Amino acid sequence: MKRLDFCEDFLKGSEASLYDLFCDHGKLGEKALQKGHKVTFNDKRSPLISHLKERFGGHPKAFFSDDLAQSITLERDAVVFLLGVGGHLMINCLESWQSSDQLKGRVFVAIPTYYSLELRLFLRSLKAKVLKEGFAWEKKRGYHCYAFHFDDRGELLEPFSLNFWKKIYHEEKGGERYLKLMVKNLKNKKEKTSFEVKIYEELQVLLA
Ligand SMILES: C[S@@+](CC[C@H](N)C(=O)[O-])C[C@H]1O[C@@H](n2cnc3c(N)ncnc32)[C@H](O)[C@@H]1O
């Protein structure tokens, strides 16, 4: 599965407004526009946004922002895609939206490039509920993909599920490589929390 395949479920051509944050060349937003969504393309690099305006500027449902993602205003009922940056930046964005009361009533799809565990611990502290979870393999790189929201319904998002990773290890292309990298990173981390020590030990058993 590719990252865009994971996102497909949230591109069903509904009335929902979508935010393609950190959009770079805007591949995801372009697909969403084709499906009939209202799309806001956001990236802090103004030349990129100018280029996207040239490409899609005539489209009635295309909107553009070169603000920092942290300071963007999110419409209610929107689906917010956060792809292609690290978990720490995502945490920073979520903190900022939380302070302006912009978490409830939105759906978020996050596919961090790294620091996924840190992001998930943070999400747990905010009592995020999981909507969907998966694994993508793209250009020899693995990605943990998840969608979540902050409304009352649903199950709390687990920071780590050994059963989930067992399945990925056995069934998904690239799963073993991703987990080996996770173990290596945890091993090299000088100061591990007790949570990280537990994960490290569980993964070592799985990979043995
Ligand atoms: C690697 S690209 C991600 C491209 C695409 N989303 C993907 O996943 O393939 C990361 C982009 O994030 C943008 N970016 C980094 N920090 C940002 C911020 N705080 N607000 C908005 N854009 C940011 C960069 O300018 C860059 O274009």
The ligand as an SDF file (V2000), in Angstrom:
LIG
                    3D

 27 29  0  0  0  0  0  0  0  0999 V2000
    8.8250   16.6210    2.2980 C   0  0  0  0  0  0  0  0  0  0  0  0
    7.6200   17.8380    1.9390 S   0  0  0  0  0  0  0  0  0  0  0  0
    6.1450   16.8430    2.0860 C   0  0  0  0  0  0  0  0  0  0  0  0
    5.4890   16.6240    0.7590 C   0  0  0  0  0  0  0  0  0  0  0  0
    4.2330   15.8010    0.7690 C   0  0  0  0  0  0  0  0  0  0  0  0
    3.2770   16.2220    1.7940 N   0  0  0  0  0  0  0  0  0  0  0  0
    4.5850   14.3470    0.9440 C   0  0  0  0  0  0  0  0  0  0  0  0
    4.2980   13.7810    1.9940 O   0  0  0  0  0  0  0  0  0  0  0  0
    5.1350   13.7440    0.0100 O   0  0  0  0  0  0  0  0  0  0  0  0
    7.5770   18.8100    3.4060 C   0  0  0  0  0  0  0  0  0  0  0  0
    7.0040   20.1790    3.1560 C   0  0  0  0  0  0  0  0  0  0  0  0
    6.6240   20.7400    4.4000 O   0  0  0  0  0  0  0  0  0  0  0  0
    6.7590   22.1490    4.2960 C   0  0  0  0  0  0  0  0  0  0  0  0
    6.7640   22.6750    5.6840 N   0  0  0  0  0  0  0  0  0  0  0  0
    7.6530   22.4300    6.6600 C   0  0  0  0  0  0  0  0  0  0  0  0
    7.2840   23.0430    7.8180 N   0  0  0  0  0  0  0  0  0  0  0  0
    6.1140   23.6940    7.5560 C   0  0  0  0  0  0  0  0  0  0  0  0
    5.2200   24.4830    8.3410 C   0  0  0  0  0  0  0  0  0  0  0  0
    5.4500   24.7260    9.6430 N   0  0  0  0  0  0  0  0  0  0  0  0
    4.1100   24.9740    7.7480 N   0  0  0  0  0  0  0  0  0  0  0  0
    3.8550   24.7360    6.4480 C   0  0  0  0  0  0  0  0  0  0  0  0
    4.6670   23.9990    5.6530 N   0  0  0  0  0  0  0  0  0  0  0  0
    5.7790   23.4770    6.1900 C   0  0  0  0  0  0  0  0  0  0  0  0
    8.0700   22.3060    3.5310 C   0  0  0  0  0  0  0  0  0  0  0  0
    8.1630   23.5570    2.9160 O   0  0  0  0  0  0  0  0  0  0  0  0
    7.9780   21.1440    2.5180 C   0  0  0  0  0  0  0  0  0  0  0  0
    7.4670   21.5560    1.2730 O   0  0  0  0  0  0  0  0  0  0  0  0
  1  2  1  0
  2  3  1  0
  2 10  1  0
  3  4  1  0
  4  5  1  0
  5  6  1  0
  5  7  1  0
  7  8  2  0
  7  9  1  0
 10 11  1  0
 11 12  1  0
 11 26  1  0
 12 13  1  0
 13 14  1  0
 13 24  1  0
 14 15  1  0
 14 23  1  0
 15 16  2  0
 16 17  1  0
 17 18  1  0
 17 23  2  0
 18 19  1  0
 18 20  2  0
 20 21  1  0
 21 22  2  0
 22 23  1  0
 24 25  1  0
 24 26  1  0
 26 27  1  0
M  CHG  2   2   1   9  -1
M  END
$$$$
